[in-house]
């Protein structure tokens, strides 16, 4: 990433977070790694793989607790240090996956990150089963993680269902995979080759490099749209260059770029309502969705603003009444919730 001044776009919130926290917080290049003891952990089985790592279920043989072992593929040490520094900075934050240890093989020098283990329900089978309150509850829990991360000057940059672990039985959510996360500094030109295809913000697709935390909020909105409309991926790629966006931020777009032509639907959101999803869609749900999926990144809700939206009133009411996270098995309208919680 390259720094330029003046910034043509600055985050509406937490723009100076890293300045306030100081270089000890964000200078991962000068960060010294402390390696743990690899022999304390044993691999049980492989559970997944990604572009930069393979993931295993493991066990800590010193206390027999389950753990998740992320074995990194050959990547730059700088990138490894960034992920570890970010995870350590976010330690103890709400719904942030806990990093227990960092180890490496003595012979191959292959590093591995040791995380808490979450009994995740696959989103492809879980999401279609979620009730209205479930969606509100888990989206609110995810916003807690994003708001905390942003307050610490950190963008996740790869928010998608695959990186949101949910143990539905325990009503527990964890935001994982911080390998693409980065510290936000106004005026910095960031790599646009981040995030995953169907959750990329429009700014990435037009090579706008001075993006900020609002990138995560587009991805959050895309996830939310998929949840309430019961679509695994709400957006698909096509070809449509939004000249107003390009002009506002003085972007010269390469002719080969592709931008989703349904970034903002040409029709009303209500056109996406069907018999199988109408129990999840309400006026208040469509209102927050409209305010999240703004093509112009500076117009999107921040995580803080989203948490204050009326859509989450039932969740906040249950927190206030002391029954946060309790199992809800009814399909109730917003009016029903208001009556139940009054």
TIKOL-301845 format. One line per 8 residues: number of its first residue (from 1); their letters; for each residue x, y, z of N, C-alpha, C. Coordinates in steps of 0.05 Angstrom, whole numbers, always signed. Each point is the difference from the previous one (the first is absolute). Layout:
% residues N
NUM> A> X:Y:Z:X:Y:Z:X:Y:Z; ...
//
This chain:
% residues 342
1> XXXXXXXX> +17:-24:+0:-17:+24:+0:+18:+25:+0; -10:+21:-14:+15:+25:-2:-16:+23:+11; +13:+16:+16:-13:+23:+12:+1:+24:-19; -23:+14:-2:-1:+25:-15:-15:+21:+16; +4:+25:-6:-14:+22:+13:-7:+21:-21; -22:+14:+2:-20:-4:+21:-19:-23:-7; -14:-10:+20:-18:-22:-5:-25:+10:-14; -9:-14:-21:-24:+8:-14:-25:-11:+14
9> XXXXXXXX> +4:-19:+17:-22:-12:+15:+10:-8:+28; -14:+7:+21:+8:-7:+27:-24:-13:+14; +5:-21:+15:-21:-14:+15:-16:+19:+17; -26:-4:+1:-17:+17:+16:+2:-5:+30; +13:-22:+7:+2:-7:+28:+28:-14:+5; +11:+5:+23:+26:-12:+8:+22:+5:-20; -1:+22:-14:+21:+7:-20:+28:+3:+14; +0:+9:+25:+25:+5:+13:+7:-21:+21
17> XXXXXXXX> -14:-23:-1:+3:-21:+20:+29:-9:+4; +14:-4:-22:+28:-10:+2:+19:+22:+9; -6:+25:-7:+16:+22:+10:-1:+1:+30; -25:-3:+10:-4:+1:+29:+13:-23:+15; -1:-24:-13:+10:-24:+13:+31:-2:-2; +12:+14:-19:+29:+1:-2:+12:-22:-17; +25:+4:-8:+13:-19:-18:+4:-28:+12; +1:-2:+26:+3:-27:+13:-25:-17:-7
25> XXXXXXXX> -22:+13:-6:-25:-13:-7:+0:-10:-29; +9:+17:-18:-3:-6:-28:+26:-8:-16; +23:+5:+12:+25:-6:-14:+7:-30:+2; -13:-16:-17:+5:-29:+1:+27:-8:-12; +11:+17:-17:+26:-6:-12:+22:+0:+21; -3:+16:+20:+20:+1:+22:-7:-18:+23; -21:-16:-4:-11:-18:+21:+17:-26:+1; +8:-7:+24:+16:-24:+4:-17:-24:+7
33> XXXXXXXX> +1:-21:-16:-17:-24:+5:+12:-17:+23; -18:-9:+17:+8:-18:+22:-13:-27:-5; +16:-20:-6:-10:-27:-7:-6:-17:+25; -22:-14:-1:-7:-18:+21:+12:-28:-5; -9:-20:+15:+11:-27:-2:-18:-17:-18; +10:-8:-23:-16:-15:-19:-9:-27:+11; +17:-13:+16:-7:-26:+10:-23:-1:+19; -10:+24:+8:-23:+1:+18:-26:-6:-15
41> XXXXXXXX> +1:-2:-27:-24:-3:-15:+2:-24:-19; -23:-14:-4:-1:-22:-18:-24:+4:-19; +4:-6:-25:-21:+2:-20:-18:-25:+2; -26:+5:-1:-20:-22:+1:-11:-6:-28; -9:+21:-14:-10:-4:-27:+0:+26:-15; +0:-2:-27:-2:+24:-16:-29:+9:-3; -4:+26:+3:-27:+10:-2:-4:+20:-23; +21:+10:-12:-3:+18:-22:+26:+10:-11
49> XXXXXXXX> -2:+15:-22:+24:+12:-12:-8:+26:-13; +19:+18:-3:-4:+25:-14:+23:+6:-17; +1:+24:-11:+21:+8:-18:+27:+2:+14; -1:+8:+26:+25:+4:+14:+5:-20:+23; -18:-19:+4:+4:-17:+23:-16:-26:-2; +6:-19:+18:-16:-24:+4:-8:+0:+29; -24:-9:+5:-11:+2:+28:-6:-28:+10; +8:-5:+25:-4:-26:+13:-13:+4:+27
57> XXXXXXXX> -16:-21:+7:-8:-2:+28:+23:-12:+15; +6:+10:+24:+22:-10:+15:-6:-2:+29; +20:-8:+16:-3:-2:+28:+25:+10:+14; -4:+14:+22:+22:+9:+16:+6:-22:+20; +22:-14:-3:+5:-24:+16:+8:+7:+29; +4:+25:+6:+6:+8:+28:-25:+2:+16; -23:+6:-12:-25:+2:+15:-23:-14:-14; +5:-13:-22:-19:-16:-15:-24:+17:-10
65> XXXXXXXX> +4:+25:-5:-20:+17:-11:+1:+0:-31; -23:+0:-13:-1:+2:-29:+10:+27:-9; +12:+1:-24:+9:+25:-11:-2:-2:-31; +4:+22:-12:+1:+1:-30:+28:+8:-8; +12:-15:-17:+28:+5:-9:+0:+9:-29; +9:+24:-4:+1:+12:-27:+30:-1:-9; +6:-18:-18:+27:-3:-10:+3:+17:-25; +18:+19:+1:+3:+19:-21:+17:-11:-23
73> XXXXXXXX> -9:+6:-24:+15:-7:-24:+23:+20:-3; +20:-6:-17:+22:+20:-3:-10:+27:-9; +2:+19:+18:-7:+28:-6:+21:+18:+13; -1:+25:-7:+20:+19:+10:-3:+3:+31; +23:+1:+13:+0:+3:+29:-15:+25:+9; +1:+20:-17:-13:+25:+7:-30:-4:+3; -12:-17:-18:-28:-6:+1:-7:-16:+25; +17:-19:+7:-4:-16:+24:+0:+18:+25
81> XXXXXXXX> +20:+18:+1:+2:+18:+23:-24:+18:+2; -10:+9:-22:-24:+18:+0:-24:-15:+12; -5:-24:-9:-23:-15:+10:+2:-5:+30; +24:-8:+9:+4:-5:+29:-3:+25:+16; +12:+22:-9:-1:+25:+14:-29:+9:+3; -15:-2:-22:-29:+8:+1:-15:-18:+19; +4:-26:-1:-14:-18:+19:+7:+6:+29; +25:+6:+5:+8:+7:+28:-13:+26:+8
89> XXXXXXXX> -1:+19:-18:-12:+26:+7:-30:-3:+6; -13:-18:-14:-29:-4:+3:-7:-20:+22; +20:-11:+13:-5:-20:+21:-20:+10:+20; -20:-17:+6:-20:+8:+20:-23:+16:-11; +1:+8:-25:-21:+15:-12:-25:-18:-5; -24:+12:+0:-24:-15:-3:-2:-16:-26; -3:-26:+2:-4:-17:-23:+23:-2:-19; +24:+8:+9:+24:-4:-16:+12:-27:+8
97> XXXXXXXX> +7:-16:-20:+12:-26:+6:+25:+3:+17; +3:-17:+19:+23:+3:+19:+24:-15:-11; +23:+15:-1:+25:-13:-7:+14:-9:+25; +4:-26:+3:+13:-12:+23:+30:+1:-1; +11:-6:-23:+29:-4:-2:+9:+2:-29; +26:+4:-3:+13:+0:-27:+24:-18:+2; +1:-20:-17:+22:-20:+1:+11:-4:-29; +23:-13:-2:+10:-7:-26:+17:-26:+1
105> XXXXXXXX> +0:-14:-22:+15:-25:-2:+30:+7:+0; +15:-13:+17:+28:+6:+3:+16:-5:-25; -8:-20:-16:+15:-7:-24:-9:+16:-24; -26:+0:-6:-10:+14:-24:-4:+30:+5; -1:+8:+25:-6:+27:+8:-28:+9:-8; -18:-20:-6:-27:+6:-6:-15:+10:+24; -12:+24:-1:-14:+11:+24:-29:-10:+1; -10:-1:+24:-28:-8:+4:-12:+17:+22
113> XXXXXXXX> -25:+8:-3:-14:+16:+20:-20:-18:+14; -1:+1:+26:-17:-16:+17:-23:+16:+10; -25:-7:-8:-24:+15:+7:-19:-16:+18; -19:+15:+12:-22:-13:+13:-15:-16:-21; -13:-21:+9:-16:-18:-18:-29:+8:+3; -13:+4:-23:-29:+6:-1:-14:-22:-15; -20:-12:+13:-16:-22:-13:-19:+14:-20; +11:+5:-23:-14:+16:-20:-22:-16:-15
121> XXXXXXXX> -23:+13:-4:-21:-11:-17:+4:+11:-28; +3:-17:-20:+4:+10:-27:-22:+19:-8; +8:+23:-10:-19:+21:-6:-20:-8:-22; +8:-19:-17:-18:-8:-22:-24:-15:+11; +3:-14:+22:-22:-14:+13:-13:+16:+22; +16:+17:+14:-10:+16:+22:-17:+23:-9; +9:+16:-19:-13:+25:-7:-30:-4:-8; -6:-21:-16:-28:-4:-8:-18:-6:+23
129> XXXXXXXX> +11:-9:+23:-16:-7:+23:-4:+23:+20; +14:+21:-4:-1:+22:+20:-26:+15:+0; -11:+5:+24:-24:+16:+3:+7:+30:-1; -21:+16:+0:+4:+29:-1:+18:+10:+22; -6:-8:+25:+17:+10:+22:+28:-11:-1; +3:-25:-10:+27:-11:-3:+17:+17:-18; -11:+9:-23:+15:+16:-18:+8:+27:+13; -19:+12:+14:+6:+25:+14:+22:-4:+21
137> XXXXXXXX> -3:-22:+14:+19:-5:+22:+29:-4:-11; +3:-17:-20:+26:-6:-10:+13:+23:-15; -17:+15:-14:+11:+24:-13:+9:+21:+20; -14:+2:+22:+8:+18:+21:+26:-9:+13; +3:-26:+4:+24:-11:+11:+24:+5:-19; -5:-2:-26:+21:+5:-19:+8:+30:+0; -20:+17:+3:+5:+29:+1:+17:+7:+25; -4:-14:+21:+17:+4:+24:+30:-4:-7
145> XXXXXXXX> +5:-21:-14:+28:-6:-8:+11:+21:-19; -16:+9:-19:+9:+20:-19:+4:+27:+14; -19:+7:+17:+2:+26:+13:+26:+1:+17; +5:-22:+14:+24:-1:+17:+26:+1:-18; +0:-15:-21:+23:-1:-18:+5:+28:-11; -21:+13:-10:+3:+27:-11:+9:+20:+21; -10:-3:+24:+8:+19:+21:+30:-3:+6; +11:-24:-6:+28:-5:+4:+17:+6:-26
153> XXXXXXXX> -13:+13:-19:+14:+8:-24:+5:-22:-20; -17:-21:+0:+6:-24:-16:-24:-6:-18; +6:-4:-26:-20:-9:-20:+4:-30:-4; -22:-15:+0:+2:-29:-4:+6:-7:-29; -14:+12:-19:+5:-2:-29:-6:-28:-12; -12:-18:+15:-8:-25:-13:-25:-12:+14; -19:+18:+5:-24:-9:+14:-18:-15:-20; -8:-24:+8:-18:-18:-16:-9:-22:+19
161> XXXXXXXX> -21:-14:-8:-11:-21:+17:+21:-21:+9; +19:-6:-18:+20:-20:+6:+18:+8:+24; +1:+26:+5:+18:+10:+22:-16:+8:+25; -25:-8:+1:-16:+6:+23:-9:-27:+12; +13:-9:+21:-6:-25:+13:-24:+3:+19; -20:-17:-3:-23:+0:+18:-5:-27:+12; +1:-1:+27:-9:-24:+14:-28:+6:+9; -19:-9:-16:-28:+7:+5:-11:-11:+27
169> XXXXXXXX> +10:-23:+8:-9:-11:+25:+7:+18:+24; +24:+11:-2:+9:+18:+22:-5:+29:-6; -12:+6:-23:-5:+28:-8:+26:+16:+0; +21:-12:-10:+27:+13:+1:+9:+5:-29; +10:+25:-4:+11:+8:-26:+28:+9:+3; +17:-7:-19:+28:+10:+0:+7:+8:-29; +12:+24:-1:+11:+9:-26:+29:-9:-2; +5:-16:-21:+27:-12:-3:+14:+10:-25
177> XXXXXXXX> +23:-12:-5:+17:+5:-23:+7:+30:-4; +19:+9:+15:+9:+27:-1:+25:+3:-18; +4:-19:-18:+24:+0:-17:+2:+23:-19; -23:+11:-8:+0:+23:-19:-5:+26:+15; -3:-1:+26:-6:+24:+15:+23:+20:-1; -6:+26:+4:+21:+20:-2:-7:+24:+17; +20:+14:+9:-3:+24:+16:-8:+24:-19; -19:+16:+10:-10:+22:-16:+15:+26:+6
185> XXXXXXXX> +11:+12:-20:+13:+26:+2:-11:+18:-23; -13:+22:+6:-10:+17:-21:+22:+8:-20; -8:+0:-25:+20:+7:-21:+16:-22:-10; -3:-24:+11:+15:-24:-9:-14:-13:-24; +16:-7:-19:-11:-15:-23:+4:-29:+5; -22:-14:+3:+0:-29:+7:-3:-17:-25; +8:-25:+3:-4:-20:-21:-29:-5:-4; -10:+0:-25:-28:-5:-5:-5:-30:-4
193> XXXXXXXX> +21:-16:+0:-4:-29:-4:-4:-13:+27; -22:+8:+13:-8:-11:+26:-29:-7:-2; -11:-13:+21:-28:-8:+1:-5:-22:-20; -23:-12:+1:-7:-22:-17:-22:+9:-20; +0:-13:-22:-14:+9:-24:-28:+12:+5; -18:-14:+13:-27:+9:+2:-5:+19:+24; +21:+5:+15:-3:+18:+23:+18:+25:-3; +12:+4:-23:+17:+23:-5:-16:+26:-2
201> XXXXXXXX> +10:+21:+13:-13:+26:-3:+6:+11:-27; -18:+17:-11:+4:+12:-26:+26:+15:-2; +10:+12:+22:+25:+15:-1:+23:-18:-9; +0:-25:+7:+21:-18:-8:-1:-6:-30; -25:-1:-10:-4:-7:-28:+7:+23:-19; +3:+24:+11:+8:+23:-17:+28:+10:+7; +14:-18:+15:+28:+7:+7:+3:+25:+18; -20:+5:+17:+3:+22:+18:+15:-9:+24
209> XXXXXXXX> +24:+10:+4:+19:-11:+20:-2:+13:+28; -13:+23:+2:-2:+13:+26:-25:-8:+14; -7:-25:+0:-23:-9:+14:+5:-1:+30; -22:-7:+15:+3:+0:+29:-18:-21:+12; -8:+3:+25:-17:-19:+14:-26:-6:-14; -9:+20:-16:-26:-4:-14:+1:-23:-19; +23:-9:-8:+2:-24:-17:-12:-24:+14; +6:-2:+26:-12:-22:+16:-30:+2:+1
217> XXXXXXXX> -11:+25:+0:-28:+4:+3:-15:-8:-26; +13:+3:-23:-12:-10:-24:-2:-31:+1; +21:-12:+8:+1:-30:+2:-21:-9:+20; -3:+15:+23:-20:-7:+20:-28:+3:-13; -5:+21:-15:-25:+3:-13:-6:-22:-21; +20:-8:-14:-3:-22:-20:-7:-26:+14; +13:-5:+23:-7:-23:+16:-29:+1:+10; -7:+24:+10:-27:+4:+11:-21:-4:-22
225> XXXXXXXX> +5:+10:-24:-19:-3:-22:-3:-30:-6; +22:-14:+0:-2:-29:-5:-16:-15:+20; +2:+9:+25:-14:-12:+22:-30:+4:-2; -8:+26:-3:-29:+5:+1:-14:-8:-26; +14:+0:-22:-12:-8:-25:+5:-30:-7; +14:-13:+19:+5:-29:-3:+15:-7:-26; +21:+16:-5:+18:-6:-23:+28:-3:+11; +14:-21:-9:+27:-4:+10:+18:+23:-7
233> XXXXXXXX> -2:+9:-25:+15:+24:-9:-20:+19:-13; -3:+23:+11:-20:+19:-10:+9:+14:-25; +27:+6:-3:+10:+14:-23:+15:-18:-19; -3:+6:-25:+15:-15:-21:+14:+20:-18; +23:-7:-11:+15:+19:-16:-11:+3:-28; +2:+24:-10:-9:+7:-28:+17:+24:-9; -11:+17:-17:+15:+22:-9:-17:+26:+1; +8:+18:+18:-15:+25:+2:+17:+20:+15
241> XXXXXXXX> +10:+20:-14:+18:+20:+11:-16:+24:+10; +1:+6:+26:-15:+22:+11:+17:+25:-2; -7:+17:-20:+17:+23:-6:-1:+21:+23; -22:+2:+14:-2:+20:+22:+20:-7:+22; +2:-25:+7:+20:-9:+20:+28:+6:-9; +5:-7:-25:+27:+4:-11:+8:+29:-1; -19:+17:-7:+5:+29:-2:+5:+12:+28; -17:-8:+19:+2:+12:+27:+28:-4:+12
249> XXXXXXXX> +11:-24:-4:+26:-7:+12:+23:+1:-20; -5:+12:-23:+21:+4:-20:+14:-26:-8; -16:-20:-6:+10:-27:-6:+0:-4:-31; +23:-9:-10:+1:-8:-28:-2:-30:-1; -21:-9:-12:-6:-29:+0:+11:-14:-25; +15:-21:+5:+10:-17:-22:-24:-12:-14; +1:-1:-27:-23:-9:-15:-7:-30:+4; +19:-15:+12:-5:-28:+4:-14:-6:+27
257> XXXXXXXX> -3:+21:+17:-12:-5:+26:-30:-8:-2; -8:-17:+18:-28:-8:+1:-12:+8:+27; -24:+12:-1:-13:+9:+24:-28:-14:+1; -9:-9:+23:-26:-13:+1:-22:+20:-9; -16:-9:-19:-21:+18:-10:-24:+0:+19; +1:-16:+21:-22:+1:+19:+10:+9:+28; +22:+16:+0:+10:+10:+25:-23:+14:+15; -15:+17:-14:-24:+11:+11:-23:-8:-19
265> XXXXXXXX> -18:-17:+10:-21:-10:-18:-15:+22:-14; -6:-4:-25:-16:+19:-15:-29:+1:+9; -9:-21:+12:-27:-2:+10:+0:+3:+30; -24:+1:+11:-3:+2:+29:+10:-25:+13; +11:+4:+25:+8:-24:+15:-22:-20:+3; -25:+10:+1:-23:-17:+4:-4:-20:-23; +13:+6:-23:-2:-19:-22:+14:-26:+6; +17:+0:+20:+15:-24:+7:-15:-17:+21
273> XXXXXXXX> -22:+10:+10:-15:-15:+20:-16:-22:-13; +1:-24:+12:-14:-23:-10:-11:-16:+23; -16:-20:-6:-13:-15:+21:+20:-12:+20; +23:-8:-10:+19:-14:+18:+16:+19:+17; -1:+27:-6:+16:+18:+17:-16:+23:+13; -26:+1:-5:-16:+22:+9:+0:+2:+31; +4:-22:+14:+1:+1:+29:+24:+15:+11; +20:+4:-17:+25:+14:+8:+1:+29:-9
281> XXXXXXXX> -18:+7:-18:+1:+27:-12:-22:+18:+12; +8:+23:+10:-18:+20:+10:+9:+27:-10; -16:+20:+4:+7:+27:-8:+26:+9:+14; +2:-6:+25:+24:+8:+15:+25:-15:-10; -3:-25:-8:+22:-15:-11:+9:+12:-27; -19:+7:-16:+7:+12:-26:+12:+28:+3; -7:+14:+21:+11:+26:+5:+29:-1:+7; +8:-19:+18:+28:-2:+7:+16:-11:-24
289> XXXXXXXX> -12:-18:-15:+14:-10:-24:+6:+22:-19; -20:+17:-5:+4:+23:-19:+22:+18:+10; +3:+3:+26:+21:+18:+11:+27:-13:+2; +1:-26:-3:+26:-14:+0:+11:-3:-28; -17:-8:-19:+9:-4:-27:-1:+25:-17; +14:+20:+9:+3:+25:-14:+25:-2:-18; -4:+6:-25:+22:-2:-19:+23:+18:+8; -6:+24:+8:+20:+19:+10:+7:-8:+29
297> XXXXXXXX> +25:-8:+4:+8:-11:+26:-3:+20:+23; +1:+26:-5:-3:+19:+21:-28:+4:+9; -19:-11:-14:-28:+2:+7:-10:-24:+16; +16:-21:+3:-8:-24:+14:-1:+5:+30; -18:-15:+13:+0:+0:+30:+27:-10:+10; +9:+12:+21:+23:-12:+15:-10:-23:+17; +18:-16:+11:-9:-22:+17:-15:+12:+25; +10:+22:+10:-13:+12:+23:-28:+9:-7
305> XXXXXXXX> -4:+13:-23:-26:+9:-8:-19:-24:-6; +11:-21:-11:-17:-23:-6:-10:-13:+26; +17:-1:+20:-8:-12:+26:-23:+16:+13; -1:+26:-6:-21:+17:+11:-26:+0:-16; +0:-14:-23:-23:+0:-18:-24:-14:+14; -24:+8:-7:-24:-11:+11:-3:-30:-5; +13:-10:-21:-2:-29:-7:+9:-17:+24; +19:+11:+15:+11:-16:+23:-13:+7:+26
313> XXXXXXXX> -22:+15:+0:-14:+6:+25:-7:-25:+16; -11:-21:-13:-7:-24:+16:+25:-13:+13; +23:+1:-13:+24:-12:+11:+9:+17:+24; +0:+26:-3:+8:+17:+22:-19:-2:+24; -25:-4:-6:-20:-3:+21:+5:-26:+16; +8:-21:-13:+5:-25:+14:+25:+2:+16; +20:+15:-10:+25:+4:+16:-7:+16:+25; -17:+20:-3:-8:+17:+23:-15:-17:+21
321> XXXXXXXX> -17:-19:-10:-16:-16:+18:+15:-23:+12; +26:-4:-9:+17:-20:+12:-4:-28:-12; -11:-2:-24:-3:-26:-13:+15:-2:-26; +22:+14:-2:+16:+0:-25:+8:-28:-8; -4:-7:-25:+9:-25:-11:-18:-23:+5; -23:+4:+13:-18:-22:+5:-12:-10:-26; -8:-25:-1:-10:-12:-25:-27:+11:-6; -4:+8:-25:-26:+11:-9:-10:-19:-22
329> XXXXXXXX> -25:-8:+3:-11:-20:-19:-25:+9:-13; -6:+26:+0:-24:+10:-12:+7:+19:-23; -17:+1:-20:+2:+19:-21:-18:+24:+7; +11:+20:+12:-17:+22:+9:+7:+25:-16; -20:+16:-4:+4:+26:-13:+13:+20:+19; +8:+23:-11:+12:+20:+17:-20:+9:+21; -26:+2:-9:-21:+8:+19:-4:-20:+22; +2:-26:-6:-3:-21:+20:+23:+3:+20
337> XXXXXX> +24:+5:-10:+23:+2:+19:-4:+24:+18; -10:+22:-11:-4:+24:+17:-20:-6:+22; -21:-16:-6:-20:-6:+21:+12:-19:+20; +15:-20:-9:+12:-20:+18:+20:+12:+19; +15:+21:-10:+22:+11:+15:-7:+25:+15; -25:+9:-3:-7:+25:+13:-6:-5:+30
//
